[in-house]
Amino acid sequence: MFDHLSQRLAKVVKTMRGEARITETNSADMLREVRLALLEADVALPVVREFMARVKERALGEEVVGSLTPGQALVGVVQKELTQIIGGSAEATAAELNLATTPPAIILMAGLQGAGKTTTVGKLAKWLKEKHKKKVLVVSADIYRPAAIQQLQTVASQVDADFFPSSAEQAPVAIAQAAIQWAKTHYHDVLIVDTAGRLAVDEAMMSEIRALHQAIAPAETLFVVDAMTGQDAVNTAKAFAEALPLTGIVLTKLDGDARGGAALSVRFMTGQPIKFVGVGEKLDGLEPFYPERMAQRILGMGDILALVEEAQKSVDMAEAQKMADKLKKGGGFDLNDFKMQMSQMKKMGGLSGLIDKLPAQMQAAAGQANMGMAEKQVRRMEGIINAMTPQERSKPELIKASRKRRIATGAGVPVQEVNRLLNQFDQVQGMMKKMQKGGMAKMLRGMKGMMGKGAPF
């Protein structure tokens, strides 16, 4: 989402060289570049003005320390102020939900139609179950949208959360009150109430959700907003913040192809913290919002911590350890291991999910390839390996011309693709041998060579 903004800001580092300090003169072009980048990213004008005033005040006269260039020093200032704008504090971490109340803790979800509220309810239920071991009940008070209640029931079953049935003939307040009573008698820790959305803000909608809020007194009132709607997202969030005592914001579709201005504007314009961001359509695609990490990603520094956390959550550590032990004992790296590596990568969000969290320089190197095509190629490679016999997977050297033809037919691909897979396997196998010998530098050079040849990883 922030690709263009990151590219524009990256120019700042490259332009100022050999200066001892940041001055009004040598920073003018830099600050203009930053301002244009923010405006092009659809950041709200009041946010741009406030941000630029803060950056200019802090940057002018700042000493360039050690090996830093003035451009790098200015980027450091920009990062601090960006963190402040989107998170409220340079030291801020992910804002936790306030569930310290007599069960059930009620979470009221608000937002426009199409923002992803119902999917977010499912994602949040899954997050609460897995991260906080909560017993979660969900209910739909959306009596207007066709199949809204059925959709929530389906989502709830997918994340193994309890579902309280409702119908279009009931009033939203009555639905919520009945769900609260059920949650109390069945010992649920959290009740998430999904509400009706509209295509635009209107008084009827606001009156209804105000009455619902007053009747159930939720511990958390979260506004769900689509980050891809740009300035409209900011204006809608502001309208809801004026009508309801919001406690936080959930930004959905943050992995989309929009310019990202809403993500930078919505916290400043509403005064409410961004608590979660939604990425992807899968029900595990909900992440706590860390302002400092988001600022680093926007500035092209990547989010290596998120990458590590994703690995810890998704990678089968037993399988990884098993392969490490095998290599340590001198066992060969075979096609079963190759397939396992591809499977682990898919669990971490695939190539595009991994690359999005890497620093800009590494993203640029990988970005020469089409990620969509590369991920499709990975799936085809898995299909080719699946078409092999167990013996062929464990002893790839057995695969000669006649076997290649049989494998290609079984996988439904040309023989050339089987050859390409085996060539890429040979390269990875060579890297693994270098790792066994402790040649990390040689291995990294080998990886660089592979990237240059257009390999998908």
C-alpha positions as CSV (number, residue, x, y, z in Angstrom):
1,M,0.0,0.0,0.0
2,F,2.8,2.4,0.9
3,D,5.1,1.6,-2.0
4,H,4.9,5.0,-3.8
5,L,5.2,6.9,-0.5
6,S,8.2,4.8,0.5
7,Q,9.9,5.4,-2.8
8,R,9.5,9.2,-2.6
9,L,10.8,9.3,0.9
10,A,13.8,7.1,0.0
11,K,15.0,9.9,-2.3
12,V,15.5,12.1,0.8
13,V,18.4,9.9,2.0
14,K,20.2,10.0,-1.4
15,T,20.2,13.8,-2.0
16,M,21.9,15.4,1.0
17,R,25.6,14.5,1.2
18,G,28.6,16.1,2.8
19,E,26.6,18.6,4.9
20,A,27.5,19.0,8.6
21,R,24.0,19.8,9.7
22,I,20.4,20.2,8.5
23,T,19.7,23.8,7.6
24,E,16.8,25.8,6.2
25,T,18.6,25.9,2.8
26,N,19.7,22.3,2.4
27,S,16.5,20.9,3.8
28,A,14.0,22.9,1.7
29,D,14.0,20.4,-1.2
30,M,13.8,17.5,1.2
31,L,10.8,18.8,3.1
32,R,9.1,19.7,-0.2
33,E,9.6,16.1,-1.3
34,V,8.2,14.7,1.9
35,R,5.1,17.1,1.7
36,L,4.4,16.1,-1.9
37,A,4.8,12.4,-1.0
38,L,2.2,12.7,1.8
39,L,-0.3,14.6,-0.3
40,E,0.0,12.1,-3.2
41,A,-0.6,9.3,-0.7
42,D,-4.0,10.9,0.1
43,V,-3.0,12.0,3.6
44,A,-5.5,14.6,4.9
45,L,-4.3,18.2,4.5
46,P,-4.6,19.1,8.2
47,V,-2.4,16.1,9.0
48,V,0.2,17.1,6.4
49,R,0.4,20.7,7.7
50,E,0.8,19.5,11.4
51,F,3.3,16.9,10.4
52,M,5.4,19.2,8.3
53,A,5.5,21.9,11.0
54,R,6.7,19.3,13.6
55,V,9.4,17.9,11.2
56,K,10.7,21.3,10.3
57,E,10.8,22.5,13.9
58,R,12.7,19.4,15.0
59,A,15.0,19.0,12.0
60,L,16.5,22.4,11.5
61,G,19.8,22.7,13.3
62,E,19.9,19.0,14.1
63,E,23.5,17.8,14.2
64,V,24.5,15.0,11.9
65,V,25.9,12.4,14.2
66,G,28.6,9.9,13.3
67,S,28.3,8.2,9.9
68,L,24.8,9.5,9.2
69,T,24.3,11.8,6.2
70,P,21.9,14.8,6.6
71,G,19.4,12.9,4.6
72,Q,19.5,9.9,7.0
73,A,19.2,12.3,9.9
74,L,16.2,13.9,8.4
75,V,14.6,10.5,7.8
76,G,15.2,9.8,11.5
77,V,13.2,12.9,12.4
78,V,10.5,12.0,9.9
79,Q,10.2,8.5,11.5
80,K,9.8,9.9,15.0
81,E,7.1,12.4,14.0
82,L,5.3,9.9,11.8
83,T,5.1,7.6,14.8
84,Q,3.8,10.4,16.8
85,I,1.1,11.3,14.2
86,I,-0.2,7.7,13.7
87,G,0.2,6.5,17.3
88,G,0.2,9.5,19.6
89,S,3.4,8.6,21.3
90,A,6.9,7.7,20.0
91,E,7.0,5.0,22.6
92,A,3.5,3.6,21.8
93,T,3.0,-0.1,21.3
94,A,-0.1,-2.0,20.2
95,A,-3.2,-0.8,22.0
96,E,-4.7,-3.7,23.9
97,L,-8.5,-4.1,24.3
98,N,-9.9,-3.2,27.7
99,L,-11.6,-6.4,28.8
100,A,-11.3,-5.8,32.5
101,T,-15.0,-5.9,33.3
102,T,-17.6,-8.3,34.7
103,P,-18.1,-10.9,32.0
104,P,-19.1,-10.8,29.3
105,A,-16.9,-7.9,28.1
106,I,-18.9,-6.4,25.2
107,I,-17.3,-5.2,22.0
108,L,-19.5,-3.2,19.7
109,M,-18.4,-3.0,16.0
110,A,-19.4,0.0,14.0
111,G,-18.7,1.1,10.4
112,L,-20.1,1.5,6.9
113,Q,-21.3,-1.3,4.7
114,G,-18.5,-3.0,2.8
115,A,-15.8,-2.0,5.3
116,G,-15.3,-5.6,6.4
117,K,-17.1,-5.5,9.8
118,T,-18.4,-9.1,9.7
119,T,-15.1,-10.6,8.6
120,T,-13.3,-8.5,11.3
121,V,-15.7,-9.9,13.9
122,G,-14.5,-13.3,12.9
123,K,-10.9,-12.3,12.9
124,L,-11.2,-10.6,16.3
125,A,-12.9,-13.7,17.8
126,K,-10.1,-15.9,16.5
127,W,-7.5,-13.5,17.9
128,L,-9.2,-13.4,21.3
129,K,-9.5,-17.2,21.5
130,E,-5.9,-17.9,20.4
131,K,-4.0,-15.0,22.1
132,H,-6.0,-14.6,25.3
133,K,-7.8,-17.9,25.6
134,K,-11.2,-16.2,25.8
135,K,-14.6,-17.9,25.3
136,V,-16.2,-15.7,22.6
137,L,-19.8,-15.3,21.6
138,V,-20.8,-13.3,18.5
139,V,-24.2,-11.9,17.5
140,S,-25.5,-10.0,14.5
141,A,-27.7,-6.9,15.0
142,D,-27.7,-6.2,11.3
143,I,-31.4,-6.7,10.4
144,Y,-31.2,-4.9,7.0
145,R,-28.6,-6.5,4.8
146,P,-29.7,-9.7,3.2
147,A,-27.9,-12.8,4.6
148,A,-25.8,-10.7,7.1
149,I,-26.8,-13.0,10.0
150,Q,-26.0,-16.1,7.9
151,Q,-22.7,-14.6,6.9
152,L,-21.7,-14.1,10.6
153,Q,-22.8,-17.6,11.5
154,T,-20.6,-19.0,8.7
155,V,-17.6,-16.9,9.9
156,A,-18.2,-17.9,13.5
157,S,-18.1,-21.6,12.6
158,Q,-14.9,-21.1,10.7
159,V,-13.1,-19.7,13.7
160,D,-14.9,-22.0,16.2
161,A,-16.6,-19.1,18.0
162,D,-20.1,-19.5,19.5
163,F,-22.9,-17.9,17.6
164,F,-26.1,-16.4,19.0
165,P,-29.0,-16.6,16.5
166,S,-31.0,-13.5,15.6
167,S,-33.6,-12.6,12.9
168,A,-34.6,-9.6,10.8
169,E,-37.9,-9.4,12.7
170,Q,-36.2,-8.4,15.9
171,A,-35.0,-5.0,17.0
172,P,-31.2,-4.5,17.3
173,V,-31.4,-3.6,21.0
174,A,-33.5,-6.7,21.8
175,I,-31.0,-8.9,19.9
176,A,-28.1,-7.5,21.8
177,Q,-29.8,-7.7,25.2
178,A,-30.8,-11.4,24.6
179,A,-27.2,-12.2,23.6
180,I,-25.9,-10.6,26.7
181,Q,-28.2,-12.7,28.9
182,W,-27.1,-15.8,27.0
183,A,-23.4,-15.0,27.4
184,K,-23.9,-14.5,31.1
185,T,-25.7,-17.8,31.7
186,H,-23.2,-19.7,29.5
187,Y,-20.1,-18.2,30.9
188,H,-18.7,-16.4,27.9
189,D,-15.8,-14.0,28.5
190,V,-16.4,-11.8,25.5
191,L,-19.5,-10.9,23.4
192,I,-18.9,-9.2,20.0
193,V,-21.9,-7.4,18.6
194,D,-21.9,-6.8,14.8
195,T,-24.0,-3.9,13.6
196,A,-25.7,-2.7,10.4
197,G,-23.7,-0.6,8.0
198,R,-24.9,1.9,5.4
199,L,-23.5,3.0,2.2
200,A,-23.0,6.5,3.7
201,V,-23.4,8.1,7.1
202,D,-27.0,9.0,7.8
203,E,-29.0,10.1,10.9
204,A,-31.1,7.0,11.0
205,M,-28.0,4.9,11.2
206,M,-26.4,7.1,13.9
207,S,-29.5,7.1,16.0
208,E,-29.8,3.4,15.9
209,I,-26.2,2.7,16.9
210,R,-26.3,5.4,19.6
211,A,-29.4,3.7,21.1
212,L,-27.7,0.3,20.9
213,H,-24.5,1.7,22.6
214,Q,-26.6,3.3,25.4
215,A,-28.5,0.0,26.0
216,I,-25.5,-2.4,26.2
217,A,-22.7,-0.1,27.6
218,P,-19.9,-1.9,25.7
219,A,-16.3,-2.1,27.1
220,E,-15.0,-1.4,23.6
221,T,-16.6,0.4,20.7
222,L,-14.4,-0.2,17.6
223,F,-14.9,1.6,14.3
224,V,-14.0,-0.6,11.3
225,V,-12.8,1.5,8.3
226,D,-11.6,0.4,4.8
227,A,-8.1,1.9,4.4
228,M,-8.6,1.8,0.6
229,T,-11.3,4.5,0.6
230,G,-8.8,7.3,1.1
231,Q,-10.2,10.6,2.3
232,D,-13.7,9.2,2.6
233,A,-12.4,6.8,5.3
234,V,-11.1,9.8,7.3
235,N,-14.3,11.8,7.0
236,T,-16.5,8.7,7.9
237,A,-14.3,7.9,10.9
238,K,-14.6,11.6,12.1
239,A,-18.4,11.4,11.8
240,F,-18.5,8.2,13.9
241,A,-16.1,9.6,16.5
242,E,-18.4,12.6,16.9
243,A,-21.5,10.4,17.2
244,L,-20.2,7.6,19.4
245,P,-17.7,7.3,22.3
246,L,-15.3,5.2,20.2
247,T,-12.4,3.5,22.0
248,G,-10.4,2.4,18.9
249,I,-10.2,1.9,15.2
250,V,-9.6,-1.2,13.0
251,L,-8.2,-0.4,9.6
252,T,-9.1,-3.1,7.1
253,K,-7.6,-4.0,3.6
254,L,-4.2,-2.5,4.6
255,D,-2.6,-4.8,2.1
256,G,-4.6,-3.3,-0.8
257,D,-3.3,-1.2,-3.6
258,A,-4.4,2.2,-2.4
259,R,-2.2,5.1,-1.4
260,G,-2.4,4.6,2.3
261,G,-3.3,8.1,3.4
262,A,-6.2,6.9,5.6
263,A,-3.8,4.9,7.8
264,L,-1.8,8.0,8.5
265,S,-4.8,10.4,8.9
266,V,-7.5,8.5,10.8
267,R,-5.8,8.5,14.2
268,F,-4.9,12.2,14.1
269,M,-8.4,13.2,12.8
270,T,-10.4,11.2,15.3
271,G,-8.2,11.3,18.4
272,Q,-8.8,7.5,18.8
273,P,-6.0,4.9,18.6
274,I,-5.7,2.4,15.8
275,K,-5.9,-0.9,17.6
276,F,-5.8,-3.4,14.8
277,V,-5.1,-3.7,11.1
278,G,-6.7,-6.2,8.8
279,V,-4.6,-7.8,6.1
280,G,-5.9,-10.3,3.5
281,E,-9.2,-12.1,3.5
282,K,-8.1,-15.1,5.6
283,L,-9.5,-15.1,9.1
284,D,-6.0,-15.1,10.7
285,G,-5.3,-11.8,9.0
286,L,-5.6,-9.4,12.0
287,E,-2.6,-7.8,13.5
288,P,-2.2,-5.4,16.5
289,F,-1.2,-2.0,15.3
290,Y,2.3,-0.8,16.3
291,P,2.8,2.8,15.3
292,E,6.6,2.7,15.3
293,R,6.7,-0.5,13.2
294,M,4.2,1.1,10.7
295,A,6.3,4.2,10.5
296,Q,9.4,2.0,9.7
297,R,7.5,0.2,7.0
298,I,6.3,3.5,5.4
299,L,9.9,4.7,5.3
300,G,11.1,1.5,3.7
301,M,12.8,0.1,6.7
302,G,10.6,-3.0,6.8
303,D,9.0,-4.7,9.8
304,I,11.5,-7.5,10.7
305,L,9.9,-8.0,14.1
306,A,6.5,-8.8,12.4
307,L,8.4,-11.2,10.1
308,V,9.9,-13.0,13.1
309,E,6.6,-13.1,14.9
310,E,4.9,-14.5,11.8
311,A,7.6,-17.2,11.6
312,Q,7.1,-18.1,15.3
313,K,3.4,-18.4,14.8
314,S,3.3,-20.2,11.4
315,V,6.4,-22.3,11.0
316,D,6.3,-25.9,12.2
317,M,9.3,-25.7,14.5
318,A,9.4,-29.5,15.0
319,E,9.7,-30.0,11.2
320,A,12.3,-27.2,11.0
321,Q,14.3,-28.7,13.8
322,K,14.0,-32.1,12.2
323,M,15.5,-30.8,8.9
324,A,18.2,-28.9,10.8
325,D,19.2,-32.1,12.7
326,K,19.2,-34.0,9.4
327,L,21.6,-31.5,7.8
328,K,23.8,-31.4,10.8
329,K,24.3,-35.1,10.7
330,G,25.3,-34.9,7.0
331,G,21.9,-36.0,5.6
332,G,21.2,-34.8,2.1
333,F,18.6,-32.1,1.3
334,D,16.0,-33.8,-0.9
335,L,12.8,-32.8,-2.6
336,N,10.7,-33.6,0.5
337,D,12.7,-30.9,2.3
338,F,12.3,-28.6,-0.6
339,K,8.5,-29.0,-0.6
340,M,8.4,-28.5,3.2
341,Q,10.2,-25.2,2.8
342,M,7.6,-24.0,0.2
343,S,4.8,-25.1,2.6
344,Q,6.3,-23.1,5.5
345,M,6.6,-20.0,3.3
346,K,2.9,-20.3,2.3
347,K,2.0,-20.4,6.0
348,M,3.8,-17.2,6.6
349,G,1.6,-15.4,4.0
350,G,3.4,-16.4,0.8
351,L,6.0,-14.4,-1.1
352,S,4.1,-11.1,-1.2
353,G,3.3,-11.3,2.6
354,L,7.0,-11.9,3.4
355,I,8.4,-9.3,1.0
356,D,6.0,-6.6,2.3
357,K,7.8,-6.7,5.6
358,L,11.3,-6.5,4.2
359,P,13.4,-3.3,4.0
360,A,12.9,-1.3,0.8
361,Q,16.3,-2.3,-0.7
362,M,15.4,-6.0,-0.4
363,Q,11.9,-5.3,-1.7
364,A,13.3,-3.6,-4.7
365,A,15.5,-6.6,-5.5
366,A,12.6,-9.0,-5.2
367,G,10.2,-6.6,-6.9
368,Q,11.8,-7.1,-10.3
369,A,9.8,-10.4,-10.4
370,N,6.0,-10.5,-10.6
371,M,4.9,-11.7,-7.2
372,G,1.6,-13.1,-8.5
373,M,3.3,-15.1,-11.1
374,A,6.0,-16.2,-8.7
375,E,3.4,-17.5,-6.2
376,K,1.6,-19.3,-9.0
377,Q,4.9,-20.9,-10.0
378,V,5.4,-22.1,-6.4
379,R,2.0,-23.8,-6.5
380,R,3.0,-25.5,-9.8
381,M,6.2,-26.6,-8.3
382,E,4.4,-28.3,-5.4
383,G,2.2,-30.0,-8.0
384,I,5.2,-31.4,-9.8
385,I,6.7,-32.7,-6.6
386,N,3.4,-34.3,-5.7
387,A,3.5,-36.2,-9.0
388,M,6.7,-37.9,-8.1
389,T,7.1,-41.2,-6.3
390,P,8.4,-41.2,-2.7
391,Q,11.6,-42.7,-4.0
392,E,12.1,-39.9,-6.6
393,R,11.5,-37.3,-3.9
394,S,14.2,-38.8,-1.6
395,K,16.6,-39.5,-4.5
396,P,16.2,-36.8,-7.1
397,E,19.2,-38.1,-9.0
398,L,17.0,-41.0,-10.2
399,I,14.9,-38.6,-12.3
400,K,16.0,-39.0,-15.9
401,A,14.2,-38.4,-19.2
402,S,11.5,-41.1,-19.0
403,R,10.7,-40.2,-15.4
404,K,10.5,-36.5,-16.2
405,R,8.0,-37.2,-19.0
406,R,5.8,-39.3,-16.6
407,I,6.0,-36.6,-13.9
408,A,5.2,-33.8,-16.3
409,T,2.1,-35.8,-17.5
410,G,1.0,-36.4,-14.0
411,A,1.3,-32.8,-13.0
412,G,-0.2,-31.5,-16.3
413,V,2.9,-29.4,-17.2
414,P,5.5,-29.4,-19.9
415,V,8.7,-31.3,-19.3
416,Q,10.6,-27.9,-19.4
417,E,8.9,-27.0,-16.1
418,V,10.1,-30.3,-14.5
419,N,13.6,-29.4,-15.6
420,R,13.3,-25.9,-14.2
421,L,12.1,-27.2,-10.9
422,L,15.1,-29.6,-10.7
423,N,17.5,-26.8,-11.6
424,Q,16.2,-24.6,-8.8
425,F,16.3,-27.5,-6.4
426,D,20.0,-28.0,-7.3
427,Q,20.7,-24.4,-6.5
428,V,18.9,-24.6,-3.1
429,Q,20.6,-28.0,-2.4
430,G,24.0,-26.3,-3.1
431,M,23.2,-23.5,-0.6
432,M,22.3,-26.1,2.0
433,K,25.7,-27.8,1.5
434,K,27.4,-24.5,2.0
435,M,25.4,-24.0,5.2
436,Q,26.6,-27.4,6.4
437,K,30.2,-26.3,5.8
438,G,29.6,-22.9,7.6
439,G,29.9,-20.9,4.4
440,M,27.2,-18.3,5.2
441,A,28.8,-15.6,3.0
442,K,29.0,-18.0,0.1
443,M,25.4,-19.0,0.7
444,L,24.2,-15.4,0.6
445,R,26.1,-14.8,-2.7
446,G,24.3,-17.9,-4.1
447,M,21.0,-16.5,-3.0
448,K,21.8,-13.2,-4.7
449,G,22.6,-15.1,-7.9
450,M,19.3,-16.9,-7.8
451,M,17.4,-13.7,-7.4
452,G,19.1,-12.3,-10.5
453,K,18.1,-15.4,-12.5
454,G,14.4,-14.8,-11.6
455,A,13.9,-17.7,-9.2
456,P,10.7,-17.2,-7.2
457,F,12.6,-17.2,-3.9
